[in-house]
Amino acid sequence: MALGLLLIEFIGISAISILGFLFLILLKSERTKAILFYCLAVWGMALSAMNATSLPTNYTLERIIAWGFGFLSVIALILHIKSGSKAQRIAAYVLVAVSVAAAILKMFVL
């Protein structure tokens, strides 16, 4: 029973993340992209927090790594807010994508 719930959680998290990535790439409106970017950044921080708090307290290095993936989203947010060019916004999009993907991989694979 518990493994079935974990599978449903994995499918839900993966579907939300993949759809977010696809829409971030395919959308044309900068306003909609910005809203989706902020949602994905919060999603990456939430996944990292869930990952870090689910580990035992004596797994210090793994918890630091998990929090580090969340801080990638924070860096992406700062970069996006301070961005002056399209290249900086794209770099922020890539950072948030790496943050979410790494949090999912750390949670379910590694």
Secondary structure as GFF3:
##gff-version 3
##sequence-region A 1 110
A	DSSP	alpha_helix	2	26	.	.	.	ID=ss1
A	DSSP	alpha_helix	30	54	.	.	.	ID=ss2
A	DSSP	alpha_helix	60	81	.	.	.	ID=ss3
A	DSSP	alpha_helix	86	108	.	.	.	ID=ss4
###
